[in-house]
Amino acid sequence: MSRNPLYLGLIACDLALALLWPSFWALLFTPVGVAALWWGAIVPEERYLEEKFGDEYRAYRSRVRRWL
């Protein structure tokens, strides 16, 4: 269902904590954390997997969505 279930869970936890913590700033900076995760982990990881596994990874990527 998802190529990144761990990252999806991390984002859900970050959002939940931001909503539970009575701080506007926590909620405001949640997208910054998501962007950092995206560019710092997901993009390099997918690039590495494509280089390592080639067509097999591209086929997997076409079958399975990144999120949900």
N, CA, C and O atoms as a CHARMM CRD file, in Angstrom:
* protein
*
  272
    1    1 MET  N      0.80900  -1.20800   0.00000 PROA 1      0.00000
    2    1 MET  CA     0.00000   0.00000   0.00000 PROA 1      0.00000
    3    1 MET  C      0.84700   1.26500   0.00000 PROA 1      0.00000
    4    1 MET  O      0.45000   2.28000  -0.57300 PROA 1      0.00000
    5    2 SER  N      2.01200   1.21100   0.64000 PROA 2      0.00000
    6    2 SER  CA     2.86200   2.39800   0.74400 PROA 2      0.00000
    7    2 SER  C      4.32700   1.99700   0.63200 PROA 2      0.00000
    8    2 SER  O      4.75700   1.01200   1.23200 PROA 2      0.00000
    9    3 ARG  N      5.09000   2.76800  -0.14100 PROA 3      0.00000
   10    3 ARG  CA     6.53100   2.50200  -0.22400 PROA 3      0.00000
   11    3 ARG  C      7.25300   3.00600   1.00900 PROA 3      0.00000
   12    3 ARG  O      8.37400   2.58000   1.29000 PROA 3      0.00000
   13    4 ASN  N      6.62800   3.90300   1.74400 PROA 4      0.00000
   14    4 ASN  CA     7.28300   4.53100   2.89000 PROA 4      0.00000
   15    4 ASN  C      6.42500   4.45900   4.15400 PROA 4      0.00000
   16    4 ASN  O      6.07600   5.50300   4.70500 PROA 4      0.00000
   17    5 PRO  N      6.07800   3.27000   4.62800 PROA 5      0.00000
   18    5 PRO  CA     5.19900   3.20900   5.80300 PROA 5      0.00000
   19    5 PRO  C      5.84000   3.79800   7.06200 PROA 5      0.00000
   20    5 PRO  O      5.14300   4.39900   7.87900 PROA 5      0.00000
   21    6 LEU  N      7.14200   3.63700   7.23100 PROA 6      0.00000
   22    6 LEU  CA     7.80500   4.19700   8.40000 PROA 6      0.00000
   23    6 LEU  C      7.75500   5.71800   8.36200 PROA 6      0.00000
   24    6 LEU  O      7.45800   6.35300   9.37400 PROA 6      0.00000
   25    7 TYR  N      8.03800   6.30300   7.22100 PROA 7      0.00000
   26    7 TYR  CA     8.00700   7.76100   7.09800 PROA 7      0.00000
   27    7 TYR  C      6.58000   8.27700   7.26100 PROA 7      0.00000
   28    7 TYR  O      6.36500   9.32700   7.86700 PROA 7      0.00000
   29    8 LEU  N      5.61700   7.55300   6.72900 PROA 8      0.00000
   30    8 LEU  CA     4.21200   7.94600   6.87000 PROA 8      0.00000
   31    8 LEU  C      3.80400   7.94100   8.34000 PROA 8      0.00000
   32    8 LEU  O      3.11600   8.85400   8.79600 PROA 8      0.00000
   33    9 GLY  N      4.22200   6.92300   9.07900 PROA 9      0.00000
   34    9 GLY  CA     3.93300   6.85600  10.50700 PROA 9      0.00000
   35    9 GLY  C      4.61600   7.96900  11.27800 PROA 9      0.00000
   36    9 GLY  O      4.03500   8.53000  12.20700 PROA 9      0.00000
   37   10 LEU  N      5.84900   8.29400  10.89900 PROA 10     0.00000
   38   10 LEU  CA     6.57400   9.37500  11.54400 PROA 10     0.00000
   39   10 LEU  C      5.87000  10.71500  11.33400 PROA 10     0.00000
   40   10 LEU  O      5.76500  11.51900  12.25900 PROA 10     0.00000
   41   11 ILE  N      5.40000  10.94300  10.13600 PROA 11     0.00000
   42   11 ILE  CA     4.68800  12.18400   9.83800 PROA 11     0.00000
   43   11 ILE  C      3.37800  12.23800  10.62700 PROA 11     0.00000
   44   11 ILE  O      3.01800  13.28900  11.15700 PROA 11     0.00000
   45   12 ALA  N      2.66700  11.11600  10.70800 PROA 12     0.00000
   46   12 ALA  CA     1.42300  11.07300  11.48200 PROA 12     0.00000
   47   12 ALA  C      1.69100  11.36000  12.95800 PROA 12     0.00000
   48   12 ALA  O      0.92400  12.08200  13.59600 PROA 12     0.00000
   49   13 CYS  N      2.77100  10.80200  13.50500 PROA 13     0.00000
   50   13 CYS  CA     3.13100  11.06700  14.91200 PROA 13     0.00000
   51   13 CYS  C      3.50500  12.52800  15.10600 PROA 13     0.00000
   52   13 CYS  O      3.09000  13.14400  16.08700 PROA 13     0.00000
   53   14 ASP  N      4.27800  13.09100  14.19000 PROA 14     0.00000
   54   14 ASP  CA     4.63900  14.50900  14.28400 PROA 14     0.00000
   55   14 ASP  C      3.39800  15.39300  14.28100 PROA 14     0.00000
   56   14 ASP  O      3.28800  16.32300  15.08000 PROA 14     0.00000
   57   15 LEU  N      2.47800  15.10100  13.39100 PROA 15     0.00000
   58   15 LEU  CA     1.24900  15.88300  13.31100 PROA 15     0.00000
   59   15 LEU  C      0.41500  15.71800  14.57400 PROA 15     0.00000
   60   15 LEU  O     -0.12600  16.69500  15.09100 PROA 15     0.00000
   61   16 ALA  N      0.30500  14.49500  15.07300 PROA 16     0.00000
   62   16 ALA  CA    -0.46100  14.24600  16.29500 PROA 16     0.00000
   63   16 ALA  C      0.14800  14.99300  17.47900 PROA 16     0.00000
   64   16 ALA  O     -0.57400  15.60400  18.26600 PROA 16     0.00000
   65   17 LEU  N      1.47300  14.94500  17.60500 PROA 17     0.00000
   66   17 LEU  CA     2.13200  15.66200  18.70200 PROA 17     0.00000
   67   17 LEU  C      1.95200  17.16300  18.56800 PROA 17     0.00000
   68   17 LEU  O      1.75700  17.85900  19.56500 PROA 17     0.00000
   69   18 ALA  N      2.01600  17.65900  17.35500 PROA 18     0.00000
   70   18 ALA  CA     1.81500  19.09500  17.13300 PROA 18     0.00000
   71   18 ALA  C      0.39400  19.51100  17.50800 PROA 18     0.00000
   72   18 ALA  O      0.18200  20.61400  18.01200 PROA 18     0.00000
   73   19 LEU  N     -0.57400  18.63700  17.26500 PROA 19     0.00000
   74   19 LEU  CA    -1.95800  18.94900  17.63200 PROA 19     0.00000
   75   19 LEU  C     -2.18700  18.81500  19.13300 PROA 19     0.00000
   76   19 LEU  O     -2.99000  19.55400  19.70300 PROA 19     0.00000
   77   20 LEU  N     -1.49900  17.89000  19.77300 PROA 20     0.00000
   78   20 LEU  CA    -1.65900  17.69600  21.21600 PROA 20     0.00000
   79   20 LEU  C     -0.92800  18.76400  22.02700 PROA 20     0.00000
   80   20 LEU  O     -1.39100  19.17100  23.09200 PROA 20     0.00000
   81   21 TRP  N      0.20600  19.20800  21.51900 PROA 21     0.00000
   82   21 TRP  CA     0.97900  20.22200  22.21000 PROA 21     0.00000
   83   21 TRP  C      0.29600  21.57000  21.97600 PROA 21     0.00000
   84   21 TRP  O      0.07200  21.94900  20.82700 PROA 21     0.00000
   85   22 PRO  N     -0.03300  22.28700  23.02600 PROA 22     0.00000
   86   22 PRO  CA    -0.76400  23.55100  22.82900 PROA 22     0.00000
   87   22 PRO  C      0.13500  24.67000  22.30100 PROA 22     0.00000
   88   22 PRO  O      0.36400  25.67200  22.97900 PROA 22     0.00000
   89   23 SER  N      0.63700  24.48100  21.08600 PROA 23     0.00000
   90   23 SER  CA     1.53700  25.46600  20.49800 PROA 23     0.00000
   91   23 SER  C      1.24300  25.62600  19.01100 PROA 23     0.00000
   92   23 SER  O      1.25100  24.65800  18.25000 PROA 23     0.00000
   93   24 PHE  N      0.99300  26.83600  18.62900 PROA 24     0.00000
   94   24 PHE  CA     0.79600  27.14800  17.22000 PROA 24     0.00000
   95   24 PHE  C      2.06600  26.86300  16.42600 PROA 24     0.00000
   96   24 PHE  O      1.99300  26.41700  15.28100 PROA 24     0.00000
   97   25 TRP  N      3.23400  27.11700  17.02700 PROA 25     0.00000
   98   25 TRP  CA     4.50300  26.94200  16.33800 PROA 25     0.00000
   99   25 TRP  C      4.78300  25.48600  16.01300 PROA 25     0.00000
  100   25 TRP  O      5.33600  25.17600  14.95800 PROA 25     0.00000
  101   26 ALA  N      4.40400  24.59100  16.91700 PROA 26     0.00000
  102   26 ALA  CA     4.61200  23.16600  16.65100 PROA 26     0.00000
  103   26 ALA  C      3.84200  22.74600  15.40200 PROA 26     0.00000
  104   26 ALA  O      4.35900  22.00400  14.56700 PROA 26     0.00000
  105   27 LEU  N      2.61400  23.22000  15.28100 PROA 27     0.00000
  106   27 LEU  CA     1.80400  22.89500  14.10500 PROA 27     0.00000
  107   27 LEU  C      2.34700  23.58000  12.85600 PROA 27     0.00000
  108   27 LEU  O      2.34300  23.00100  11.77000 PROA 27     0.00000
  109   28 LEU  N      2.80500  24.79600  13.01700 PROA 28     0.00000
  110   28 LEU  CA     3.32800  25.54700  11.87600 PROA 28     0.00000
  111   28 LEU  C      4.58800  24.90900  11.30200 PROA 28     0.00000
  112   28 LEU  O      4.78900  24.92100  10.08700 PROA 28     0.00000
  113   29 PHE  N      5.44600  24.34900  12.17000 PROA 29     0.00000
  114   29 PHE  CA     6.71200  23.78700  11.70000 PROA 29     0.00000
  115   29 PHE  C      6.62400  22.31600  11.30200 PROA 29     0.00000
  116   29 PHE  O      7.62400  21.74700  10.86600 PROA 29     0.00000
  117   30 THR  N      5.47000  21.69100  11.43600 PROA 30     0.00000
  118   30 THR  CA     5.32200  20.30800  10.99800 PROA 30     0.00000
  119   30 THR  C      5.61900  20.15600   9.50100 PROA 30     0.00000
  120   30 THR  O      6.32900  19.22400   9.12500 PROA 30     0.00000
  121   31 PRO  N      5.10300  21.03700   8.63500 PROA 31     0.00000
  122   31 PRO  CA     5.46000  20.91300   7.20800 PROA 31     0.00000
  123   31 PRO  C      6.95700  21.07800   6.94000 PROA 31     0.00000
  124   31 PRO  O      7.47500  20.51200   5.97700 PROA 31     0.00000
  125   32 VAL  N      7.65000  21.83800   7.77100 PROA 32     0.00000
  126   32 VAL  CA     9.09800  21.98500   7.61600 PROA 32     0.00000
  127   32 VAL  C      9.77100  20.63600   7.88500 PROA 32     0.00000
  128   32 VAL  O     10.69600  20.24600   7.17300 PROA 32     0.00000
  129   33 GLY  N      9.30200  19.93000   8.91100 PROA 33     0.00000
  130   33 GLY  CA     9.83500  18.60700   9.20600 PROA 33     0.00000
  131   33 GLY  C      9.54900  17.61500   8.09200 PROA 33     0.00000
  132   33 GLY  O     10.39100  16.78100   7.75600 PROA 33     0.00000
  133   34 VAL  N      8.35400  17.71200   7.52300 PROA 34     0.00000
  134   34 VAL  CA     7.99300  16.82700   6.40500 PROA 34     0.00000
  135   34 VAL  C      8.89600  17.11800   5.20400 PROA 34     0.00000
  136   34 VAL  O      9.37100  16.19300   4.54500 PROA 34     0.00000
  137   35 ALA  N      9.13100  18.38600   4.92500 PROA 35     0.00000
  138   35 ALA  CA    10.01000  18.74600   3.80000 PROA 35     0.00000
  139   35 ALA  C     11.43500  18.25100   4.05000 PROA 35     0.00000
  140   35 ALA  O     12.09200  17.76500   3.12900 PROA 35     0.00000
  141   36 ALA  N     11.90900  18.37100   5.27800 PROA 36     0.00000
  142   36 ALA  CA    13.25500  17.89100   5.60500 PROA 36     0.00000
  143   36 ALA  C     13.33800  16.38100   5.43600 PROA 36     0.00000
  144   36 ALA  O     14.33300  15.86800   4.92300 PROA 36     0.00000
  145   37 LEU  N     12.31100  15.67200   5.85900 PROA 37     0.00000
  146   37 LEU  CA    12.26900  14.22200   5.69400 PROA 37     0.00000
  147   37 LEU  C     12.25200  13.85300   4.21500 PROA 37     0.00000
  148   37 LEU  O     12.95800  12.94600   3.77800 PROA 37     0.00000
  149   38 TRP  N     11.43700  14.56900   3.46000 PROA 38     0.00000
  150   38 TRP  CA    11.29800  14.30400   2.02300 PROA 38     0.00000
  151   38 TRP  C     12.64300  14.47400   1.30900 PROA 38     0.00000
  152   38 TRP  O     13.10800  13.56300   0.62500 PROA 38     0.00000
  153   39 TRP  N     13.26000  15.64200   1.47300 PROA 39     0.00000
  154   39 TRP  CA    14.49400  15.94200   0.74400 PROA 39     0.00000
  155   39 TRP  C     15.72100  15.31900   1.37300 PROA 39     0.00000
  156   39 TRP  O     16.70700  15.06100   0.68300 PROA 39     0.00000
  157   40 GLY  N     15.67800  15.06900   2.68600 PROA 40     0.00000
  158   40 GLY  CA    16.84400  14.53100   3.35400 PROA 40     0.00000
  159   40 GLY  C     16.91300  13.01800   3.39100 PROA 40     0.00000
  160   40 GLY  O     17.99700  12.44900   3.52200 PROA 40     0.00000
  161   41 ALA  N     15.75500  12.35000   3.27600 PROA 41     0.00000
  162   41 ALA  CA    15.75300  10.88700   3.37600 PROA 41     0.00000
  163   41 ALA  C     15.08300  10.20900   2.18900 PROA 41     0.00000
  164   41 ALA  O     15.66500   9.30600   1.58800 PROA 41     0.00000
  165   42 ILE  N     13.88700  10.62200   1.84600 PROA 42     0.00000
  166   42 ILE  CA    13.11000   9.90100   0.83500 PROA 42     0.00000
  167   42 ILE  C     13.72500  10.03600  -0.55600 PROA 42     0.00000
  168   42 ILE  O     13.92100   9.03600  -1.24600 PROA 42     0.00000
  169   43 VAL  N     14.02800  11.25500  -0.96900 PROA 43     0.00000
  170   43 VAL  CA    14.59000  11.46700  -2.31200 PROA 43     0.00000
  171   43 VAL  C     15.93500  10.74400  -2.47600 PROA 43     0.00000
  172   43 VAL  O     16.11700  10.03500  -3.46600 PROA 43     0.00000
  173   44 PRO  N     16.88800  10.90000  -1.53300 PROA 44     0.00000
  174   44 PRO  CA    18.14600  10.16600  -1.70000 PROA 44     0.00000
  175   44 PRO  C     17.96000   8.64600  -1.65200 PROA 44     0.00000
  176   44 PRO  O     18.62700   7.91000  -2.38000 PROA 44     0.00000
  177   45 GLU  N     17.05300   8.18500  -0.79300 PROA 45     0.00000
  178   45 GLU  CA    16.81900   6.74100  -0.69500 PROA 45     0.00000
  179   45 GLU  C     16.25600   6.18200  -1.99500 PROA 45     0.00000
  180   45 GLU  O     16.69300   5.13000  -2.46200 PROA 45     0.00000
  181   46 GLU  N     15.29400   6.87700  -2.57700 PROA 46     0.00000
  182   46 GLU  CA    14.71400   6.40000  -3.83200 PROA 46     0.00000
  183   46 GLU  C     15.72300   6.45700  -4.97100 PROA 46     0.00000
  184   46 GLU  O     15.73300   5.58400  -5.83800 PROA 46     0.00000
  185   47 ARG  N     16.56100   7.47000  -4.97300 PROA 47     0.00000
  186   47 ARG  CA    17.61100   7.56000  -5.99700 PROA 47     0.00000
  187   47 ARG  C     18.57800   6.37600  -5.87000 PROA 47     0.00000
  188   47 ARG  O     18.95400   5.75400  -6.86300 PROA 47     0.00000
  189   48 TYR  N     18.97100   6.07900  -4.62600 PROA 48     0.00000
  190   48 TYR  CA    19.87100   4.94800  -4.38200 PROA 48     0.00000
  191   48 TYR  C     19.23300   3.63000  -4.81700 PROA 48     0.00000
  192   48 TYR  O     19.87900   2.81000  -5.47000 PROA 48     0.00000
  193   49 LEU  N     17.96700   3.42800  -4.45600 PROA 49     0.00000
  194   49 LEU  CA    17.29200   2.18000  -4.80800 PROA 49     0.00000
  195   49 LEU  C     17.15100   2.02300  -6.32000 PROA 49     0.00000
  196   49 LEU  O     17.27200   0.91900  -6.85100 PROA 49     0.00000
  197   50 GLU  N     16.89400   3.13200  -7.00700 PROA 50     0.00000
  198   50 GLU  CA    16.78700   3.06000  -8.46600 PROA 50     0.00000
  199   50 GLU  C     18.13700   2.71700  -9.09700 PROA 50     0.00000
  200   50 GLU  O     18.20400   1.94200 -10.05100 PROA 50     0.00000
  201   51 GLU  N     19.20700   3.29900  -8.56000 PROA 51     0.00000
  202   51 GLU  CA    20.54000   2.97900  -9.09100 PROA 51     0.00000
  203   51 GLU  C     20.91400   1.52300  -8.80600 PROA 51     0.00000
  204   51 GLU  O     21.50000   0.85300  -9.65700 PROA 51     0.00000
  205   52 LYS  N     20.58000   1.03900  -7.62000 PROA 52     0.00000
  206   52 LYS  CA    20.97000  -0.30800  -7.22300 PROA 52     0.00000
  207   52 LYS  C     20.13500  -1.38800  -7.91000 PROA 52     0.00000
  208   52 LYS  O     20.67900  -2.40200  -8.34700 PROA 52     0.00000
  209   53 PHE  N     18.81300  -1.17900  -8.00900 PROA 53     0.00000
  210   53 PHE  CA    17.93000  -2.23300  -8.50900 PROA 53     0.00000
  211   53 PHE  C     17.35800  -1.96300  -9.90100 PROA 53     0.00000
  212   53 PHE  O     16.77000  -2.85900 -10.50700 PROA 53     0.00000
  213   54 GLY  N     17.51900  -0.75400 -10.41000 PROA 54     0.00000
  214   54 GLY  CA    17.13200  -0.42900 -11.78300 PROA 54     0.00000
  215   54 GLY  C     15.68100  -0.69300 -12.13000 PROA 54     0.00000
  216   54 GLY  O     14.77200  -0.19100 -11.47000 PROA 54     0.00000
  217   55 ASP  N     15.46900  -1.49200 -13.18000 PROA 55     0.00000
  218   55 ASP  CA    14.12400  -1.74500 -13.70000 PROA 55     0.00000
  219   55 ASP  C     13.22100  -2.42100 -12.66600 PROA 55     0.00000
  220   55 ASP  O     12.01700  -2.16800 -12.62700 PROA 55     0.00000
  221   56 GLU  N     13.79900  -3.26600 -11.84400 PROA 56     0.00000
  222   56 GLU  CA    13.00900  -3.94700 -10.81900 PROA 56     0.00000
  223   56 GLU  C     12.40200  -2.92800  -9.84200 PROA 56     0.00000
  224   56 GLU  O     11.23400  -3.04400  -9.47000 PROA 56     0.00000
  225   57 TYR  N     13.18700  -1.94400  -9.43200 PROA 57     0.00000
  226   57 TYR  CA    12.66800  -0.91300  -8.52700 PROA 57     0.00000
  227   57 TYR  C     11.67500  -0.00900  -9.23900 PROA 57     0.00000
  228   57 TYR  O     10.66600   0.37600  -8.64800 PROA 57     0.00000
  229   58 ARG  N     11.93300   0.33600 -10.48400 PROA 58     0.00000
  230   58 ARG  CA    10.98800   1.16800 -11.23500 PROA 58     0.00000
  231   58 ARG  C      9.64600   0.46900 -11.38600 PROA 58     0.00000
  232   58 ARG  O      8.60200   1.11700 -11.29700 PROA 58     0.00000
  233   59 ALA  N      9.65300  -0.84200 -11.61200 PROA 59     0.00000
  234   59 ALA  CA     8.40400  -1.60300 -11.70400 PROA 59     0.00000
  235   59 ALA  C      7.67400  -1.59300 -10.36100 PROA 59     0.00000
  236   59 ALA  O      6.45700  -1.41400 -10.31200 PROA 59     0.00000
  237   60 TYR  N      8.41800  -1.78600  -9.27900 PROA 60     0.00000
  238   60 TYR  CA     7.83700  -1.73100  -7.93700 PROA 60     0.00000
  239   60 TYR  C      7.24500  -0.35200  -7.67100 PROA 60     0.00000
  240   60 TYR  O      6.13800  -0.23700  -7.14500 PROA 60     0.00000
  241   61 ARG  N      7.98100   0.68900  -8.03600 PROA 61     0.00000
  242   61 ARG  CA     7.52300   2.06400  -7.83000 PROA 61     0.00000
  243   61 ARG  C      6.25500   2.35300  -8.62400 PROA 61     0.00000
  244   61 ARG  O      5.40800   3.12400  -8.17300 PROA 61     0.00000
  245   62 SER  N      6.11300   1.75700  -9.78100 PROA 62     0.00000
  246   62 SER  CA     4.90300   1.99200 -10.57700 PROA 62     0.00000
  247   62 SER  C      3.68800   1.25200 -10.00000 PROA 62     0.00000
  248   62 SER  O      2.54900   1.65600 -10.23100 PROA 62     0.00000
  249   63 ARG  N      3.93300   0.16500  -9.24500 PROA 63     0.00000
  250   63 ARG  CA     2.83300  -0.60200  -8.64100 PROA 63     0.00000
  251   63 ARG  C      2.39100  -0.06600  -7.28500 PROA 63     0.00000
  252   63 ARG  O      1.21600  -0.15000  -6.92600 PROA 63     0.00000
  253   64 VAL  N      3.34600   0.48800  -6.53300 PROA 64     0.00000
  254   64 VAL  CA     3.08200   0.87200  -5.14500 PROA 64     0.00000
  255   64 VAL  C      3.24900   2.37500  -5.00300 PROA 64     0.00000
  256   64 VAL  O      4.27400   2.94000  -5.38500 PROA 64     0.00000
  257   65 ARG  N      2.22400   3.01200  -4.44700 PROA 65     0.00000
  258   65 ARG  CA     2.28600   4.46200  -4.26200 PROA 65     0.00000
  259   65 ARG  C      3.25800   4.83400  -3.15700 PROA 65     0.00000
  260   65 ARG  O      3.54900   4.02700  -2.27400 PROA 65     0.00000
  261   66 ARG  N      3.76000   6.06200  -3.21300 PROA 66     0.00000
  262   66 ARG  CA     4.71800   6.51000  -2.20100 PROA 66     0.00000
  263   66 ARG  C      4.04300   6.62000  -0.83700 PROA 66     0.00000
  264   66 ARG  O      4.62200   6.19400   0.16300 PROA 66     0.00000
  265   67 TRP  N      2.86500   7.16600  -0.76900 PROA 67     0.00000
  266   67 TRP  CA     2.19200   7.34300   0.51300 PROA 67     0.00000
  267   67 TRP  C      1.04300   6.35800   0.65800 PROA 67     0.00000
  268   67 TRP  O      1.27300   5.22200   1.07400 PROA 67     0.00000
  269   68 LEU  N     -0.13500   6.73100   0.34600 PROA 68     0.00000
  270   68 LEU  CA    -1.30300   5.81900   0.45000 PROA 68     0.00000
  271   68 LEU  C     -2.15000   5.87100  -0.78700 PROA 68     0.00000
  272   68 LEU  O     -3.16200   5.17600  -0.87200 PROA 68     0.00000
